[in-house]
Amino acid sequence: MRKEYDFSKGKRGAVIPSQGKTRITIYLDDEILDQFREQAEIAGMGYQTLINEVLKKYLQSPSDQPLTQEDLRRILREELSLRSLM
């Protein structure tokens, strides 16, 4: 091991940048997060990937009204219950 290392060209952050994705902080109900984690484990994927897929699917569906907090919770619960039937 060297006595001294040169970090002058070092950069902070993730070692491998993720293209097309942004890291955010979001607060979800514990029960929602628990269900996503359970479903993701069953599906063999990460729970964040599952949340992303559910949101993407919802956004691709036609909607005349803006998304409300209650709508989002209802949609997430519906998706989780559908996935539990798989």
Helices and strands as residue ranges (DSSP letters): H 30-43, H 47-60, H 69-84
